[in-house]
Amino acid sequence: MCGNLRCPCRLIQFEESIMNIAELFLLAAIWGASFLFMRVGTPEFGPVPLIFLRVGIAALVLLPVLRSAAARSHLRSKAWPMLVVGVTNSAIPFSLFAYSTLYVNAGFDAVLNATVPLWTGLIAFVWLKAPMSRAQVIGMLVGMAGVVVLVWDKIGEGQAGVWLATAAVLLATLCYGFAINYSKTRLVGVPPFVVAGGSQLAATLVLLPLAFWYWPTATVSATAWYAVLALGVVCTGLAYAIFYRLLDRVGSAYAASVTFLIPIFGVIWGAIFLKEEVTPGMVLGCVIILLGTALATGKLNLSVFLRDKTAK
């Protein structure tokens, strides 16, 4: 181990660390912007056609990773699991998020998206019998309390459709939680990029007939088309590439930290580009949800704090 701070190996490690942090923030900024683009595109396209285009474009972007013989072999042998992941990790949750943007703002959706780790832990406990610590239970309860605070704030503003929009988003994050656990049990050994490309292709095929049925009859503006292109190319195709690159370099725990940054960027982009109001209740709800998520995922170690208190 080199002890010299100017040693080339130290400099390389420092540069890699900075690069990883930069990519983590870039990924959070991109995924935070997805709520903005859905809010722009959904009113004109409708939820299902918009998401059909999103996953279809993403499938085209990721198509090169499916061209190898090994990738095609994985697609054939894991066709059903790939379909399940495509439906539960893209087709359904993306459509539900798009629907919710008809009634609530982008920042609201971005904050509720932070409940994904809560559902992931709960499903792992119920389905896979994974152990759950007291801190995780407390974290889930705290996170759900944050959801109540957030929704209560929206109801106080008198916005219509808040309850349905909230239910749609929570169902979407529940789907994400299921897909994460399902992938761990059914897609072990399949390269992440193949899972990404295959699942987007599956989601596209599933949504095709519904998109045809619900395709908008009115002319869609150029702004809405730009939004859907950004969703497909940047917020899905490019975002998956960055995410799986981080997974490969620094592991899942580090990459999953993006969950804590997405709400911040979602709120910022909504406020800047859509002039969305950031209320104290919204900020409080966000903080409580992120606190609960930190406890539930072990990012915040409550047991050490409790032991210290007991010792005193």
N, C-alpha and C positions, 0 to 999 in steps of 0.2 A: 504493500500500500504506500503510495507516494505521499510524503508529508509536506512537500513543498507546494504552497498555494499557487505558484506560477507554473507548476508542472503541467505539461500538455494534457495529461489524462484528467486532471482536475478541471482544466478549462473546457475540455470536451464535455465532461459531466455537467458543468455549469450551463453550457450552451444548450445541452439536451434538456435540462430542467426548465430553462427559460422557454424553449420551444414547446415543451409539453404544456406549460402553463398558458402560453399564447394560444395553442390549439384548443385547450379546454375552454378558454374564454370565447374564442371564435365560434366553437360549436354551440355554446350557450347563446351567443348573440344570434346565430342562424336559427336555432330551434325556437328562440324567443320571438323571432320575426315571423315564424310560421303562423302564429295566431293573428298577427297583423294582416298577412296576405289572405288568410281565410276570411277575415272580416271584410276585406275589400272585394274578394271574388265571389263569396257565397250568395249575396243578394241577387246577383245577375245569373250565375250558373245554376244555383241550387246546390244543396249539400252533396248529393250523390254524383252528379256530373262533374263537379269540381274535383272531388276526391278520385274519381275514375281517371281524370286527366292527370292528377298529381301522381298516382301510383303508376300509371302508364308511362309517363315521362321518366319517372325514376327507374322503372324497369329497363327502359331503353338506355339510360345512362349507365346502369349496372350490367347491361347485357354482356359486355366483354368478359366479365368474370365467369360467365356461364358457358363459354365457348370451349373450354378444355375438356378432354375426355373424362378426367376425374370429376369435374363439376357436373357433367351430364350423368355420370354414374350415380352421384349423390342425389341428383334430382329424380332419377328413376327409382332408386331404392327408398327414398324418403319422400315420395310424392304426397302421401296423405298428411304426414306431420308438417310438410312445407305449406300445404293448403290450409291447415288449421292455424298455423302461425300467420300466414298471409291474411286470413280473415280476422283473427283476434288481435293482431298487432298492427294492422293497417286498415283494412277495409271498414270494419265496424267502428273502431275508435276514431279514426280520421273523420268519418262521416258524422259521428256524434259531436265531435268538436266543431265541425263546420256548421252543423245545425245550431249549436249553442251560440255561435257568433251572430246569429240573427237577432238575439235578444240581450246578450251581455257583451261587454267590451273585451278587447284582446288581453288586457292586463288581468282581468278577472279569470279568464281561462288559463292564462299562464301560471297564476298562483295555484289554482286548483290542480293543475298538472303535477304539482309537487307531492300530491298524495299517492302517486304511483308506488313508491317504496312501502307505504303503509299497507296497501292491498297485497303487494308482493309477499310481505312477511306474513300477513294473515292467511293467505292462500297456502303458503308453504307450511304453516302450522296445521291447518285443517286437512289439507290434501296429502302432503308429504310427511306429515307428523314431525316436522322440524321443531326442535325445542324453542321455546320463547321465554326470554328472561323477563323479570319484573320491569326493567327499564324499557323493554320493547312494548310491553302492555301499556305502560304509562305514556310512552311516545305515541301510540295509536290513539289513545284517549285524548291526549293533548292536540294531536293533529286534527281529529274530528271536531274538537271544540273550536279550532281555528276555522274550520269550514263553516260552522254555525255563525261565528262572528262575521265572516266574509259575506255570507248570504244575508244575514240580518241587515248588514249595511246596505246591500243592494235593495232589499225590500223597503228600507227606510227612504230610499230615493224614489220609490213608487214606480219602478220599472216593471213592465208587464213581461210575463213569461220567465221570470227568474227561477222559479221552482223547477220548471221543466228543463230549462237550460242547465241548471245545476245538476239535476238528476242525469241528464245526458252526459255531462262531463265526468261525473263520478262513475257512471257505467263504463265510460271510455277508459278511465284509469284502472278500473277493475279488470277490463279486458287486457290492458297492458300487463297487469300483475299476473294474470293467468298465463299469458303468452310467455312471459319470462320464465315461469316455473315449468311450463310445458316444454319449452325449448331445452331446458336443462335435463329433462328426462327422456325426450324423444329425438333430439338432434345432437346428441353427444358425438363428437368426432367429425361433424360436418363443418368445414371452414366457414367462419362468420360471414365472409363476403358472399359465399354461395347461398347461405341462409337469407341474407339481405336481398340478393337478386332474385332468388326463387320465390321468396314471400311476396315481393312486389309484383312479380309476374302472376302469381296465384291471385292476389288481390285484384289485379286488373281484369282477369278472366271472370272472377266472381261478380264484379261490379258492372261489367259490360252490358248485360241485358237491362239492368236497372237504370244505367246511365242513358241508354237508348230510349227507354220509356219516359224518363223525366227530363230529357234534353230540353233546354229553354227554347221557346218559340220566338221570343224577342231577340233582336240583335244585341250581341254582347259587346261591350265597349273595349277599346284597346287596353284601358287600365286594368280591367278584369283579366284579360288575356296575359298581360304582363305579370299579374299576381299569380296566376296558375303556373306560368313558366318558372317563376321564382320558387314556388312551392315544390315543383317537380325536380328541377335541376339542382337548386341550391339547398332547400330545406329538407330534401329527402335524399337525392342521389349523392351530392357532395357531403351532406351531413353524415350519412352512413359511412362514407369513405374515411372521414375524419374520426368518427367514433371508433370504428374497428381498427384504425391505425393506432389510436390511443390504447385500445384494449390489448393490442399486440405488444406495444412498447412498455406500458406501465401497469397493466392489469385492470380488472373489472372494478375494484374498489376505488381507484383513482378516477377512472372514466365515469363512474356513477356519480361522482361529485358534481357533475354538470347539473344534476337535479336541483342543487341549491342556487345555481346561477340563472337558470332559465326564467324564473319568475321576475327577477330583477330586470333582465333585458326585455321581457314581455311587457312589463309596466312602462319601462322607459320608451320603447318604440311606440307603444300606444299613445303615450302622452305627447311625444314629439310629432308624430306623423298624422295621428287621428284626433289630436287635441282632447284625448280622454282625460277626465278628471281623476286625480289620485287623492282619494279621501283618507282621513285618519283611520277610519274603520277598515279600509282596504289594506293599509299598511300594517295595522294591528293583526288582522287576520292572516296576512302573509307571514309575519314574524312568528305567530303561534303555530302555523302549519309547518314552517321550516324547523322550528324547535322540536315539534313532535317527530318530524322526519329524521332529524339528527339523533334523537333518542332511540327511535325504532331501528335505525340502521347502525347504531353503535358509534356514530361520529362524535356523539357527546356521551361520555362515560359517567352516567349518573351513579353507578355503584360505588365508585371511588369517593364521590362527594358524600354519599350516605354513610359510608364506613367512617369517614373523617368526622362526621357529625356524631355518630354513635360513640366513637372513641372519646370525644370530649365529654 
